[in-house]
């Protein structure tokens, strides 16, 4: 057999220099001059207890946000969650992982097995598990500073009053009660006990909604003339508390229509002076014997702004909001959803219609609202959405129900000044 290359021995390789050539080819490159010293842009510095970095991006790109600066765990405000339903387990407890000032320290549940499992998952002591009968003993637990009431609407009143008597601040899910009278009692009870009461209007903390409010109030697009807000979803056939008037207070309006109502109020900073409403429910569906399936309603504000809103348990999911102004429009998709928001605005650009999309950093709404409550406790200030905010929504909802029943106009008393029911403005999260 012929070979293109004759066989070579090791001695032959050495003799011919082939091994040397191979060795030269496999030799390591020359060592570098040594590691470069760290640069200030990579190291950052500590200012007032938090690490900051200089902006490393060019002017054409958005600067990076600063790293989070959470309080040490022992300095965070302790929360007790009352109720371990879907919202607590799917959203609130996971959101504590993104909180910077709040931490879970206690659980209240009527299901001991579930409470023990959840406590183990989140490192909560078994001694800090309470049932509804033993709830009042939270007064003896100094780790609990805030009680977060996450129960069906009809139970908010009772547990807010009990928490106030125990000397604990209260964060209450919305709607804050079943009636305006109950909401008024909750406000008065917390005031008498010297504790804070905040209603969990998470959308007021959500970045895209906040950006839309800033755009609207800046005035560059002129006066707002119309607002369109829609919050719909399809309820399954499964029996649940939402179909009980005693537990829910109503149907689609207080559950999901409240988002549209509150958005119209906090976007504009005004209070409605007249309302119009119509209710529709399937007559042959037993789920709607006590509560409504759908409601369409209109709110008229002193400035002339008209908000057209709709909510339904029987229409495919839609949670969008649009404001039509003199010089453009603002569109917030998924405005009332837990996540997935986007914002577009339109205005004239020379001879063209310009459509602009704003892309903002995401922020967990639940973490933001709990951190805001914690900061209010630490700083001794009023929450942005105190009990008065929830009380006003109840007054408007009762006017809407009355308008739907009577078919005639229902007037509302004038409320002086912008943001009359809200506390100081929210701080930017660093």
C-alpha positions in Angstrom: 0.0 0.0 0.0 1.4 3.3 -1.0 1.4 6.3 1.5 1.4 9.9 0.7 3.6 10.4 3.7 6.1 7.8 4.9 5.8 6.7 8.6 7.9 8.7 11.0 9.4 7.7 14.3 9.7 9.9 17.3 13.4 10.1 16.5 12.6 11.1 13.0 10.3 13.8 14.2 12.9 15.2 16.5 15.5 15.0 13.8 13.5 16.8 11.2 12.2 19.4 13.6 8.6 18.4 13.0 7.9 18.0 16.7 9.4 21.4 17.3 7.1 22.9 14.7 4.1 21.2 16.3 5.2 22.3 19.7 5.6 25.9 18.5 2.1 25.7 17.1 0.7 24.5 20.4 2.7 26.8 22.6 0.7 29.2 24.8 0.5 32.8 23.8 2.5 35.3 25.7 1.1 36.2 29.1 -0.9 39.4 29.3 0.5 42.3 31.2 -1.7 41.5 34.2 -5.3 42.1 35.3 -6.5 45.6 34.8 -7.6 47.5 37.9 -11.4 47.8 38.4 -13.0 50.9 36.9 -15.2 53.3 38.9 -18.1 52.5 36.5 -17.9 48.8 37.5 -17.3 49.3 41.2 -19.8 52.0 42.1 -19.9 53.7 45.4 -21.9 53.7 48.6 -24.0 56.9 49.2 -26.3 57.2 52.2 -26.3 53.4 52.8 -27.0 52.4 49.2 -24.8 51.3 46.3 -24.9 53.5 43.2 -23.3 53.2 39.8 -22.5 56.0 37.3 -24.4 55.7 34.0 -22.5 53.4 31.7 -24.7 53.8 28.6 -24.5 56.4 25.9 -26.9 59.3 25.6 -29.0 57.5 23.0 -30.1 54.8 25.4 -32.1 54.9 28.6 -29.9 54.9 31.8 -30.0 51.8 33.9 -32.1 52.1 37.1 -30.2 52.0 40.3 -29.9 48.7 42.2 -32.6 48.1 44.8 -31.8 49.2 48.3 -34.1 47.2 50.6 -34.2 47.7 54.3 -32.6 45.0 56.4 -35.2 42.3 57.1 -35.4 43.3 60.8 -36.3 46.9 59.9 -39.1 46.1 57.5 -42.7 46.6 58.5 -44.4 43.3 59.5 -47.6 42.4 57.7 -50.3 39.9 58.7 -52.3 38.5 55.8 -55.9 37.9 56.7 -57.3 35.3 54.2 -55.3 32.8 52.2 -57.3 32.7 49.0 -56.0 33.1 45.4 -54.9 36.7 45.7 -52.8 36.1 48.8 -51.2 32.9 47.5 -50.8 33.8 43.8 -49.9 37.5 44.1 -49.3 39.0 47.5 -47.0 36.5 49.2 -44.8 36.2 46.1 -44.8 40.0 45.8 -43.1 40.3 49.2 -40.0 38.9 47.5 -39.8 42.2 45.6 -40.7 44.4 48.6 -38.1 46.7 50.1 -39.8 47.8 53.2 -42.5 45.1 54.0 -42.3 41.5 55.0 -44.9 38.8 55.9 -44.8 37.9 59.6 -48.2 36.3 60.3 -51.1 34.5 58.6 -54.9 34.4 59.4 -56.9 31.6 57.9 -59.9 29.4 58.6 -58.0 26.4 57.1 -55.3 25.2 59.5 -53.6 22.8 57.1 -53.3 25.4 54.4 -52.0 28.0 56.9 -49.3 25.6 58.2 -48.2 24.7 54.7 -47.9 28.4 53.6 -46.2 29.4 56.8 -43.5 26.8 56.2 -43.0 28.0 52.6 -42.5 31.6 53.6 -40.6 31.2 56.9 -43.5 32.3 59.2 -43.4 31.0 62.7 -46.3 28.6 63.6 -46.9 30.8 66.7 -47.9 33.5 64.2 -50.7 31.6 62.6 -54.2 32.7 63.7 -57.7 31.6 62.8 -60.7 34.0 62.6 -61.7 33.3 66.2 -58.3 34.0 67.7 -57.6 37.0 65.4 -57.9 39.5 68.2 -54.8 38.1 69.9 -52.7 39.7 67.2 -52.5 42.7 69.6 -50.0 40.7 71.6 -47.7 40.2 68.7 -45.4 43.2 68.3 -44.0 41.9 65.0 -47.4 42.7 63.4 -47.6 46.3 62.4 -50.0 46.1 59.5 -53.0 43.9 58.9 -53.8 43.3 55.2 -57.4 42.3 54.9 -57.8 40.0 51.8 -61.2 38.5 52.6 -64.5 38.6 50.6 -65.9 42.2 50.6 -68.6 41.5 53.1 -65.9 40.6 55.8 -63.7 43.7 55.3 -65.8 45.8 57.8 -65.6 43.4 60.7 -61.9 42.6 60.4 -60.9 46.2 59.9 -62.7 47.2 63.1 -61.1 44.3 64.9 -57.6 45.2 63.6 -58.1 48.8 64.7 -59.2 47.7 68.2 -56.0 45.6 68.3 -53.9 48.7 67.6 -52.8 47.6 64.1 -52.7 49.7 60.9 -54.9 48.4 58.1 -54.4 47.8 54.4 -57.8 46.7 53.1 -58.6 45.2 49.7 -61.1 47.0 47.5 -64.0 47.6 47.6 -63.4 48.4 51.2 -66.8 47.3 52.3 -70.3 46.5 51.1 -71.8 49.9 51.7 -70.8 53.5 52.2 -72.1 53.3 55.8 -69.8 50.5 56.6 -66.9 52.3 54.9 -67.6 55.4 57.0 -67.5 53.3 60.2 -64.1 51.8 59.1 -62.7 55.3 58.6 -64.0 56.5 62.0 -62.8 53.4 63.8 -59.2 53.7 62.5 -59.1 57.4 63.2 -60.3 56.8 66.8 -57.8 54.1 67.3 -54.9 56.2 65.9 -54.1 53.7 63.2 -53.7 54.2 59.4 -56.2 52.9 57.0 -55.2 52.4 53.4 -57.3 50.9 50.6 -55.4 48.7 48.1 -55.8 50.6 44.9 -52.8 48.9 43.2 -53.4 50.6 39.8 -52.5 53.9 41.4 -49.0 52.5 41.9 -48.6 50.9 38.5 -46.0 52.7 36.3 -48.0 52.9 33.1 -51.1 54.3 34.8 -49.0 56.8 36.7 -47.3 57.9 33.4 -50.8 58.4 31.8 -51.9 60.5 34.7 -48.8 62.7 34.4 -49.4 63.1 30.7 -53.0 64.0 31.2 -52.3 66.5 34.0 -49.3 68.1 32.3 -51.7 69.8 29.9 -49.6 69.4 26.7 -52.5 67.5 25.0 -55.1 70.0 26.1 -58.2 69.3 28.2 -59.5 65.7 28.5 -62.9 65.5 27.0 -63.8 61.7 27.1 -62.5 58.7 28.9 -63.4 55.1 27.9 -62.7 52.4 30.5 -63.6 48.7 30.1 -63.1 45.9 32.6 -64.7 42.6 31.6 -64.1 38.9 32.1 -66.0 35.6 31.8 -66.9 34.0 35.1 -67.0 30.2 35.2 -69.9 28.1 36.4 -68.2 27.2 39.7 -69.9 28.5 42.8 -68.0 31.2 44.6 -68.5 34.2 47.0 -68.7 36.7 44.1 -72.3 35.6 43.4 -73.5 36.2 47.0 -74.7 39.7 47.7 -73.9 39.4 51.4 -70.3 38.5 50.7 -69.7 40.6 47.6 -72.0 43.6 48.1 -72.9 43.5 44.4 -71.7 41.9 41.1 -69.5 43.2 38.4 -69.6 46.8 39.5 -67.9 46.6 42.9 -65.6 43.8 41.8 -64.2 45.0 38.5 -66.2 48.0 37.5 -64.6 49.8 40.5 -61.3 49.9 38.6 -63.0 52.0 35.8 -64.7 54.3 38.4 -61.6 54.8 40.4 -59.4 55.4 37.4 -61.8 58.1 36.1 -61.4 59.8 39.5 -57.7 59.5 40.0 -56.8 60.2 36.4 -58.7 63.5 36.4 -58.3 64.4 40.1 -62.0 65.4 40.0 -65.2 64.0 41.5 -68.3 63.2 39.4 -71.3 65.5 39.7 -73.7 63.3 37.8 -74.0 59.6 36.9 -76.0 57.4 34.5 -76.2 53.6 34.6 -77.8 50.6 33.1 -77.7 47.0 34.4 -78.2 43.8 32.5 -78.2 40.2 33.7 -79.3 36.9 32.1 -82.7 36.0 33.6 -82.2 32.3 33.3 -78.8 32.2 35.0 -79.0 31.3 38.7 -75.6 32.9 39.4 -77.2 36.3 38.9 -80.2 36.0 41.2 -78.5 38.4 43.7 -75.9 40.3 41.8 -75.5 41.9 38.4 -73.6 40.4 35.5 -73.0 43.6 33.5 -73.2 47.3 34.0 -72.6 50.3 31.7 -72.3 53.7 33.3 -71.3 57.3 32.6 -69.7 59.8 34.9 -69.8 63.6 34.3 -67.2 65.7 35.9 -67.2 69.5 36.7 -64.6 70.2 34.0 -66.9 68.7 31.3 -65.0 65.4 31.2 -67.3 62.5 30.5 -66.2 58.9 31.4 -68.0 56.0 29.6 -67.3 52.8 31.5 -68.5 49.2 31.3 -67.9 46.1 33.3 -69.1 42.5 32.9 -68.8 39.0 34.1 -70.0 37.7 30.7 -67.6 39.3 28.1 -64.2 38.2 27.0 -61.4 39.7 29.1 -60.6 43.3 28.3 -59.0 45.8 30.8 -58.2 48.8 28.7 -58.5 52.6 29.1 -58.3 55.5 26.7 -58.5 59.2 27.3 -59.4 61.5 24.4 -58.1 65.0 24.8 -58.2 68.2 22.7 -54.8 67.6 21.1 -54.4 63.8 21.2 -55.3 60.6 23.0 -53.7 58.4 25.6 -54.2 54.6 25.4 -53.3 52.2 28.2 -53.7 48.6 27.3 -54.3 46.2 30.2 -54.6 49.2 32.5 -56.3 47.1 35.2 -54.5 43.8 34.7 -51.8 42.5 37.1 -49.2 42.8 34.4 -48.7 43.3 30.7 -49.4 47.1 30.4 -48.5 49.2 27.4 -49.0 52.9 26.7 -49.4 54.8 23.4 -50.2 58.4 22.7 -51.2 60.3 19.6 -50.8 63.9 18.7 -50.0 66.0 15.6 -46.4 66.1 14.4 -46.2 68.7 11.7 -48.5 67.5 8.9 -48.6 63.9 10.3 -50.4 62.1 13.0 -47.7 60.8 15.4 -48.3 57.6 17.3 -45.8 57.2 20.2 -45.3 54.2 22.4 -43.8 54.5 25.9 -41.8 51.6 27.3 -41.4 51.8 31.0 -39.7 49.6 33.6 -42.0 47.0 35.2 -42.8 47.2 38.9 -44.9 44.7 40.8 -48.1 46.6 41.7 -48.7 44.6 44.9 -45.1 45.1 46.1 -45.4 48.8 45.4 -48.6 49.3 47.3 -47.4 47.2 50.3 -44.1 49.1 50.3 -46.0 52.4 50.2 -48.1 51.4 53.2 -44.9 50.3 55.0 -43.3 53.7 54.3 -46.3 55.5 55.6 -46.0 53.6 58.8 -42.3 54.2 59.1 -42.6 57.9 58.2 -45.8 58.6 60.1 -47.6 60.0 57.0 -51.0 59.6 55.4 -51.3 57.0 52.6 -52.1 58.1 49.1 -55.3 56.1 49.1 -56.7 56.4 52.6 -60.1 55.2 53.7 -61.7 58.4 52.4 -60.7 57.3 48.9 -62.6 54.0 49.2 -65.6 55.7 50.9 -66.0 58.1 47.9 -66.1 55.2 45.5 -68.8 53.6 47.6 -70.9 56.8 47.5 -70.5 56.9 43.7 -71.4 53.2 43.3 -74.5 53.7 45.4 -75.5 56.6 43.2 -75.0 54.3 40.1 -77.2 51.6 41.5 -79.9 54.1 42.4 -79.6 55.6 38.8 -79.9 52.1 37.3 -83.0 51.4 39.5 -84.8 54.7 39.0 -83.9 55.5 35.5 -83.7 59.2 36.5 -80.6 61.4 37.0 -78.8 61.3 40.4 -76.8 64.3 41.5 -73.8 64.2 43.7 -72.5 67.0 46.0 -69.5 69.0 44.7 -66.1 68.2 46.2 -63.7 71.1 46.4 -60.1 70.9 45.2 -58.2 68.3 43.2 -57.3 65.0 44.8 -59.5 65.9 47.8 -59.7 62.3 49.0 -56.0 61.4 48.5 -52.9 61.8 50.6 -49.5 63.2 49.5 -48.2 62.3 46.1 -46.3 59.0 45.6 -42.5 59.1 45.7 -40.6 57.8 42.7 -39.1 54.3 43.5 -35.4 54.3 43.2 
